[in-house]
Amino acid sequence: MKKVFGRILIVIPAIALQVFWYYLVLDGLDLIMRGHLSDLISSLFSILAILFVLNLISKRDESSYKLLWVIVILSMPILGSILYAFLGNKHTGKGLKAKIQQSSDFFSVEDYAMEKDLSPELKALDLRLGQSFQHIARTTGFPVLKNGTSRYYPFGEDMFADMCEDLKSAEKFIYVEYFIIQRGKFWDKLTDLLSEKAAAGVDVRVIYDDLGSIATYSVADIHDLAQKGIKCIAFNPLLFLSTKLNNRDHRKIMVIDGRIAYSGGVNLADEYINEKKLFGRWKDIGFRITGDAVGSYTYMFAEFWNAFSKEKIDKEEISSGAQPQAPDADNGFILPYYDSPMRNEHTSNVLYTELLSLATDFVWFYTPYLMLGDALFDAMIRAAERGVDVRIIMPGIPDKKMVYRLSRSYYPDLLKAGVRIYEYTPGFVHAKAVIVDDKVACIGTVNLDYRSLFLHFECNSVFYKADIIPALKEDYLATLKECRERTLDNFSCGTVHRFIDSVLRILAPLL
């Protein structure tokens, strides 16, 4: 609370000054127009509302997302148009997109992708899945690669131990990027190791999301890291009312010397390693990779760092790390990528929809939240109805009760179609993964909700016939034993509850 209060003391005056400036401008215009400014504003916003609605209708986008904004804009033309301009229009983050694109002045991800991409090789083995992988590579700019080593972690505390050991071996650089950073056993231990490495001449850089860590990390903490030789920046700082505030960095990345990368759902806070009990046992997963794919995570980090820092990372620094060696044995393929709300296509939403349509045996999901767009929702139902074993593991103890209630509103239709839904009884599931037909698995930061699928920056790795897939499957089956299966018999709600759920479903894109 102390950090939140401190941020309020900084942000509220800035926002108040911004609002006051708007007031002065409007007050001056009203004097010029002799008191008719309100009539003009009402007319202009009515026209703007119509234009926004026409634009929404013509867009190739999720119908539920469009429906929400049509209702909001038409029912409240002035407020609705302002909200849409700030929160709903996906082109409002052009300034943010421009900052990220400026990274190409220091290195070219496109050159890296063209040099490394093995999409044709994968297509030769599996044409249909290879086509999907190649499409993702083209739309995200990151290549399909041979998978080196890949290690799966069924809990955050397992990954924490290996992270600490790998950090001790760093010689060139360490890149750390997380949505949430919070002081405690996890982050304090990592900070000690990062400080030692910085003192030894290793280039240590940290990115955290300013809104995600608003209650847990602050400018004072950045200053503390700087005193230890660690460079640290906040992604998309929350300082003024801005159209890009809704686009958050939800990625989780750690890169060591360009030879080891970590990712998954685990943030740098103690509940993620079960040192703090908030909602029962915290079930989260992650992975460690070596090989060419580490380069993709290195470039991901460097793009965002250069967008917000004056101390740029150039191609020479990226290439200064250890060069990845070819894997000793065939371990399948991997495609690491990140989602961006600045792109026209929502990569993970398209990918999961396609995987459901291609599956013949099973599709199993881990997700903490379930707020689906129409395309993905229908894909789950169609897959289950044609006999595919579709399963979803959800939390048994929620972290956000309204979101949990909204997630459960999707249960009846899914259960009727034959989707099997399980709730993890020991606590909260924060894992994000999908495994398909023993051939494909995705592990990363993508929740099955609107924010992850449409609004946030996320990172994900798609594995094809890699040894991490049976490890994920084994963990999934073990987790099922600690879950309660929900059925239509043990899940029911009355008319009032269904009405509330219907309202919440309309509001899902805002939650």
C-alpha positions in Angstrom: 0.0 0.0 0.0 2.9 2.3 0.7 4.1 2.0 -2.9 0.6 2.6 -4.3 0.1 5.6 -2.1 3.5 7.0 -3.3 2.5 6.5 -6.9 -0.8 8.2 -6.2 1.1 11.2 -4.9 3.0 11.4 -8.1 0.4 10.5 -10.6 -2.7 12.3 -9.3 -1.2 15.8 -9.5 0.0 15.0 -13.0 -3.4 13.8 -14.1 -5.0 16.8 -12.3 -2.7 19.2 -14.2 -3.6 17.5 -17.4 -7.4 17.8 -16.7 -7.0 21.4 -15.6 -5.3 22.2 -18.9 -8.2 20.6 -20.8 -10.6 22.7 -18.7 -8.8 25.9 -19.5 -8.9 25.2 -23.2 -12.5 24.3 -23.1 -13.4 27.3 -21.0 -11.6 29.6 -23.4 -13.4 28.0 -26.4 -16.8 28.4 -24.6 -16.1 32.2 -24.2 -15.3 32.5 -27.9 -18.5 30.6 -28.8 -20.7 32.6 -26.4 -21.8 29.6 -24.3 -22.6 27.2 -27.2 -19.6 25.0 -26.7 -21.6 22.2 -25.1 -23.9 22.0 -28.1 -21.0 21.7 -30.4 -19.3 19.1 -28.3 -22.5 17.0 -28.1 -22.9 17.2 -31.9 -19.3 16.4 -32.6 -19.3 13.4 -30.3 -22.6 12.1 -31.8 -20.9 12.2 -35.2 -17.7 10.6 -33.7 -19.8 7.9 -32.1 -21.4 7.0 -35.4 -18.0 6.9 -37.1 -16.6 4.7 -34.4 -19.5 2.3 -34.7 -19.2 2.1 -38.5 -15.5 1.5 -38.0 -16.1 -1.2 -35.5 -18.7 -3.0 -37.8 -16.3 -3.0 -40.7 -13.3 -4.3 -38.7 -12.2 -7.9 -38.9 -12.3 -8.6 -35.2 -14.0 -10.5 -32.4 -17.7 -9.9 -32.6 -18.1 -9.9 -28.8 -15.4 -7.3 -28.5 -17.1 -5.1 -31.2 -20.5 -5.7 -29.6 -19.3 -4.3 -26.2 -18.0 -1.1 -27.7 -21.1 -0.6 -29.9 -23.3 -0.8 -26.8 -21.1 1.5 -24.8 -20.7 4.1 -27.6 -24.3 4.3 -28.6 -25.7 4.4 -25.0 -23.2 7.1 -23.9 -21.9 8.9 -27.0 -19.6 11.3 -25.2 -18.2 9.1 -22.5 -18.3 6.0 -24.7 -16.4 7.7 -27.5 -13.7 8.9 -25.0 -13.4 5.4 -23.5 -13.1 3.8 -26.9 -10.5 6.3 -28.0 -8.4 5.6 -24.8 -9.1 1.9 -24.3 -10.8 0.2 -27.2 -9.2 1.4 -30.3 -6.2 -0.9 -30.9 -4.4 1.8 -33.0 -4.1 4.1 -30.0 -0.7 2.8 -29.1 1.0 4.0 -32.3 3.5 5.9 -30.2 4.4 2.8 -28.4 4.7 0.8 -31.6 7.0 3.5 -33.1 9.2 3.3 -30.0 9.6 -0.5 -30.4 10.2 -0.2 -34.1 13.1 2.1 -33.5 15.0 -0.8 -32.1 15.7 -1.7 -35.8 18.2 1.2 -35.8 20.5 -0.9 -33.6 19.8 -4.5 -34.9 17.4 -6.2 -37.3 15.2 -9.0 -36.0 14.1 -9.5 -39.6 17.7 -10.3 -40.7 18.0 -12.7 -37.7 14.7 -14.5 -38.7 15.6 -14.8 -42.4 18.9 -16.3 -41.5 17.6 -18.8 -39.0 14.1 -19.8 -40.1 13.5 -23.5 -40.7 9.8 -23.4 -41.6 10.4 -25.2 -44.9 12.1 -28.1 -43.1 9.2 -28.4 -40.7 6.7 -28.3 -43.6 8.5 -31.1 -45.2 7.8 -33.2 -42.1 4.3 -32.1 -41.4 2.8 -29.9 -44.1 -0.3 -28.7 -42.3 1.3 -27.9 -38.9 4.3 -26.5 -40.8 2.0 -24.1 -42.6 0.7 -22.8 -39.3 4.2 -22.4 -37.8 5.3 -20.6 -40.9 2.4 -18.2 -40.7 3.2 -17.4 -37.1 6.8 -16.8 -38.1 5.8 -14.4 -40.9 3.3 -12.4 -38.8 5.5 -12.1 -35.7 8.9 -11.9 -37.3 10.4 -14.7 -35.3 11.8 -17.9 -36.8 11.0 -21.6 -36.5 14.2 -23.2 -35.1 15.6 -26.5 -34.1 15.0 -27.1 -30.4 18.1 -27.4 -28.3 17.6 -28.6 -24.7 14.3 -27.9 -23.0 13.6 -28.4 -19.3 10.0 -28.3 -17.9 9.2 -27.0 -14.4 5.9 -28.1 -12.8 6.2 -25.5 -10.1 7.9 -22.1 -9.7 10.1 -23.2 -6.8 11.7 -25.8 -9.1 12.6 -23.2 -11.6 13.9 -20.8 -9.0 16.6 -23.2 -7.9 17.9 -23.6 -11.4 17.7 -19.9 -12.1 20.0 -19.1 -9.2 22.6 -21.7 -10.4 22.6 -20.4 -14.0 22.9 -16.8 -12.9 26.1 -17.7 -11.1 27.6 -18.8 -14.4 26.9 -15.5 -16.3 29.9 -13.9 -18.0 28.6 -11.3 -20.5 25.0 -10.2 -19.9 21.8 -11.0 -18.0 18.4 -9.7 -19.3 15.4 -9.9 -16.9 11.9 -8.9 -18.0 8.8 -9.5 -15.8 5.2 -8.2 -15.4 5.5 -8.3 -11.6 8.5 -7.8 -9.4 8.1 -7.8 -5.6 10.6 -7.8 -2.8 10.9 -11.0 -0.9 12.9 -14.3 -0.8 12.6 -14.8 -4.6 13.6 -11.3 -5.9 16.0 -10.5 -3.0 18.0 -13.7 -3.8 18.0 -12.9 -7.5 19.0 -9.3 -6.7 22.0 -10.5 -4.6 23.2 -12.7 -7.5 22.6 -9.9 -10.1 24.6 -7.4 -7.9 27.5 -9.8 -7.7 27.5 -10.3 -11.5 27.2 -6.5 -12.1 30.2 -5.9 -9.8 32.1 -8.5 -11.9 31.5 -6.6 -15.1 28.4 -8.5 -16.4 25.9 -6.2 -18.1 22.7 -6.7 -16.1 19.4 -5.1 -17.3 15.9 -5.4 -15.8 12.5 -4.4 -17.2 9.2 -4.5 -15.3 5.7 -3.4 -16.2 4.9 -0.2 -14.5 1.2 -1.0 -13.9 1.7 -4.7 -13.2 4.2 -3.8 -10.4 2.4 -0.6 -9.3 1.9 -1.9 -5.8 5.2 -3.8 -5.5 8.0 -1.9 -7.3 8.8 1.8 -7.7 11.4 4.5 -8.7 13.0 4.1 -5.3 13.7 0.4 -6.1 15.1 1.4 -9.5 17.5 3.7 -7.7 18.5 0.9 -5.3 19.3 -1.4 -8.2 21.3 1.4 -9.9 23.4 1.7 -6.8 24.3 -2.0 -7.3 25.3 -1.5 -10.9 22.0 -2.9 -12.3 20.2 -1.0 -15.1 16.4 -1.0 -14.6 13.5 0.6 -16.5 9.7 0.5 -16.3 7.8 -0.5 -19.4 5.1 2.0 -20.5 5.3 4.2 -17.3 2.0 5.3 -15.8 2.4 9.1 -15.6 -0.4 10.7 -17.5 -3.8 9.8 -19.1 -2.7 8.1 -22.2 -4.2 5.9 -25.0 -1.5 3.3 -24.6 -2.0 2.6 -20.8 -4.1 -0.5 -21.6 -1.2 -2.2 -23.5 0.9 -3.8 -20.8 4.1 -5.9 -20.9 2.9 -9.3 -19.5 6.0 -11.2 -20.7 8.3 -13.2 -18.5 11.9 -13.5 -19.8 15.3 -14.2 -18.4 18.3 -14.5 -20.7 21.8 -15.4 -19.6 24.7 -14.8 -22.0 22.5 -15.6 -25.0 22.9 -19.3 -24.2 20.1 -19.9 -21.6 16.6 -18.6 -21.5 13.7 -19.0 -19.0 10.0 -18.2 -19.5 6.6 -19.4 -18.4 3.9 -18.0 -16.1 6.2 -17.3 -13.1 6.6 -13.7 -11.9 9.3 -12.6 -9.5 7.3 -12.7 -6.3 7.1 -15.1 -3.4 3.7 -16.6 -4.1 5.0 -17.9 -7.4 7.5 -20.2 -5.5 5.0 -20.9 -2.7 6.9 -18.9 -0.1 3.8 -16.9 0.5 0.3 -18.4 0.7 -2.3 -16.1 -0.8 -4.8 -18.5 -2.5 -3.7 -22.0 -1.3 -0.9 -23.7 -3.2 0.2 -21.7 -6.2 0.4 -23.9 -9.3 2.6 -22.3 -12.0 4.9 -23.7 -14.7 7.9 -22.6 -16.6 10.7 -23.8 -18.8 14.4 -23.5 -19.5 15.9 -23.7 -23.0 19.3 -23.6 -24.7 20.2 -23.5 -28.3 19.2 -21.2 -31.2 15.8 -20.3 -29.6 17.6 -18.3 -26.9 18.4 -15.8 -29.5 14.7 -15.1 -30.1 14.2 -14.2 -26.4 17.3 -12.1 -26.5 15.9 -10.0 -29.4 12.5 -9.8 -27.7 14.1 -8.2 -24.6 16.4 -5.9 -26.6 13.5 -4.5 -28.6 11.6 -3.5 -25.5 14.7 -2.2 -23.7 15.7 0.0 -26.6 12.1 1.4 -26.7 12.3 2.9 -23.2 16.0 3.2 -22.3 18.7 5.7 -23.4 21.4 3.0 -22.8 20.8 1.0 -26.0 21.6 -2.6 -26.7 23.3 -3.1 -30.1 23.9 -6.1 -32.3 27.5 -6.4 -31.0 26.3 -6.9 -27.4 23.7 -9.4 -28.4 26.3 -11.4 -30.3 28.9 -11.1 -27.5 27.2 -14.0 -25.6 28.1 -17.6 -26.1 27.2 -18.9 -29.6 24.6 -21.7 -29.3 25.7 -25.1 -30.3 23.8 -27.5 -32.5 21.8 -29.9 -30.3 23.4 -33.3 -29.7 20.2 -35.1 -30.8 17.0 -34.3 -32.7 14.7 -32.6 -30.2 12.0 -31.3 -32.5 11.3 -27.7 -33.4 10.6 -24.5 -31.4 9.0 -21.2 -32.3 9.3 -18.5 -29.6 7.3 -15.4 -30.4 5.6 -12.5 -28.7 2.0 -11.2 -29.2 1.6 -7.5 -29.8 -1.7 -5.5 -29.7 -0.2 -3.3 -32.4 -0.5 -6.1 -35.0 -3.7 -6.6 -37.0 -3.7 -10.4 -36.2 -3.9 -11.7 -32.7 -1.3 -14.5 -32.9 -2.1 -16.7 -29.9 -5.8 -16.5 -30.5 -5.4 -17.6 -34.1 -2.9 -20.3 -33.1 -5.1 -21.9 -30.5 -8.1 -21.7 -32.7 -6.1 -23.5 -35.5 -4.7 -26.1 -33.1 -8.2 -27.0 -32.0 -9.4 -27.4 -35.6 -6.4 -29.6 -36.4 -6.5 -31.8 -33.4 -7.7 -35.4 -33.8 -7.1 -36.9 -30.3 -6.8 -34.3 -27.5 -6.3 -30.7 -26.6 -5.5 -29.9 -23.0 -5.3 -26.4 -21.5 -3.9 -24.8 -18.4 -5.3 -21.3 -17.7 -6.1 -19.2 -14.7 -8.8 -17.2 -16.5 -11.4 -18.2 -19.1 -12.8 -15.2 -21.1 -13.0 -16.4 -24.6 -13.6 -14.6 -27.9 -16.2 -16.1 -30.2 -13.7 -17.8 -32.5 -11.8 -19.6 -29.8 -15.0 -20.4 -27.9 -16.6 -22.0 -31.0 -13.4 -23.8 -31.8 -13.4 -25.5 -28.4 -17.0 -26.5 -28.8 -16.6 -27.8 -32.4 -13.5 -29.9 -31.4 -15.3 -31.5 -28.5 -18.4 -32.2 -30.5 -16.4 -34.1 -33.2 -14.9 -36.3 -30.5 -11.6 -34.5 -29.6 -10.8 -34.8 -25.8 -10.8 -31.1 -24.9 -9.9 -30.4 -21.2 -9.3 -27.2 -19.2 -7.7 -27.0 -15.8 -8.8 -23.9 -13.9 -8.1 -22.6 -10.3 -10.0 -24.1 -7.4 -9.4 -21.0 -5.3 -9.7 -17.7 -7.3 -7.5 -14.6 -7.0 -10.1 -12.3 -8.5 -13.7 -13.3 -7.6 -15.5 -11.3 -10.4 -13.2 -12.7 -13.0 -13.6 -16.2 -11.6 -17.4 -15.7 -11.7 -17.1 -14.6 -15.3 -14.9 -17.5 -16.2 -17.4 -19.9 -14.9 -20.1 -18.4 -17.0 -18.5 -20.2 -20.0 -18.8 -23.6 -18.3 -22.4 -24.6 -19.3 -22.0 -24.3 -23.1 -18.6 -25.9 -22.9 -19.8 -28.8 -20.7 -22.8 -29.4 -22.9 -20.5 -29.8 -25.9 -18.4 -32.3 -24.1 -15.4 -30.1 -22.9 -14.1 -31.4 -19.6 -13.4 -28.8 -17.0 -11.4 -29.3 -13.8 -10.7 -27.1 -10.9 -7.4 -27.4 -8.9 -8.6 -28.0 -5.3 -5.3 -27.2 -3.5 -5.3 -23.6 -4.7 -4.7 -21.2 -7.6 -3.6 -22.2 -11.1 -1.5 -19.5 -12.8 -0.1 -21.9 -15.4 -0.6 -21.1 -19.1 -0.1 -24.0 -21.6 -1.8 -26.2 -24.2 -0.8 -29.6 -25.4 -2.1 -31.2 -28.6 -2.1 -34.8 -29.8 1.4 -35.4 -28.2 2.9 -33.4 -31.1 2.5 -29.7 -30.2 2.7 -27.8 -27.0 2.6 -24.1 -26.2 4.0 -22.7 -22.9 4.3 -19.1 -22.1 2.4 -16.1 -20.5 -0.9 -16.3 -22.5 -4.0 -16.5 -20.5 -7.3 -17.5 -22.2 -8.8 -14.0 -21.6 -9.3 -10.8 -23.6 -6.3 -9.0 -22.1 -3.8 -11.7 -23.0 -5.3 -12.6 -26.3 -6.0 -9.0 -27.6 -4.5 -6.2 -25.5 -1.2 -7.2 -23.8 2.3 -8.0 -25.0 2.8 -11.7 -24.3 5.5 -14.2 -25.1 4.9 -17.9 -26.0 7.0 -20.8 -27.2 5.4 -23.4 -29.5 7.2 -26.8 -29.4 6.9 -29.5 -32.0 7.8 -33.1 -31.1 10.2 -31.9 -28.4 11.0 -33.8 -25.1 9.3 -31.0 -23.1 5.9 -32.2 -24.5 5.8 -35.6 -22.6 7.0 -33.8 -19.5 4.1 -31.3 -19.7 1.7 -34.1 -20.3 2.9 -36.1 -17.3 2.5 -33.0 -15.1 -1.0 -32.4 -16.5 -2.1 -35.9 -15.7 -0.6 -35.6 -12.2 -2.4 -32.3 -11.7 -5.8 -33.8 -12.8 -5.6 -36.1 -9.7 -5.7 -33.0 -7.5 -8.7 -31.5 -9.3 -12.4 -31.7 -9.0 -14.2 -32.2 -12.3 -17.1 -29.9 -13.0 -20.1 -31.4 -14.7 -23.6 -30.1 -15.6 -24.8 -32.1 -12.6 -22.6 -30.3 -10.1 -22.7 -26.9 -11.8 -26.0 -25.1 -12.1 -27.3 -21.5 -11.7 -30.6 -19.8 -11.5 -32.2 -17.2 -13.7 -30.7 -14.2 -11.8 -27.3 -15.7 -11.9 -27.6 -16.3 -15.7 -28.7 -12.7 -16.2 -25.7 -11.4 -14.2 -23.4 -13.7 -16.1 -24.8 -12.4 -19.4 -24.0 -8.8 -18.3 -20.5 -9.8 -17.2 -19.9 -11.6 -20.5 -20.6 -8.3 -22.4 -18.1 -6.6 -20.1 -15.5 -9.4 -20.5 -13.2 -7.4 -22.9 -12.8 -4.7 -20.2 -11.8 -7.1 -17.3 
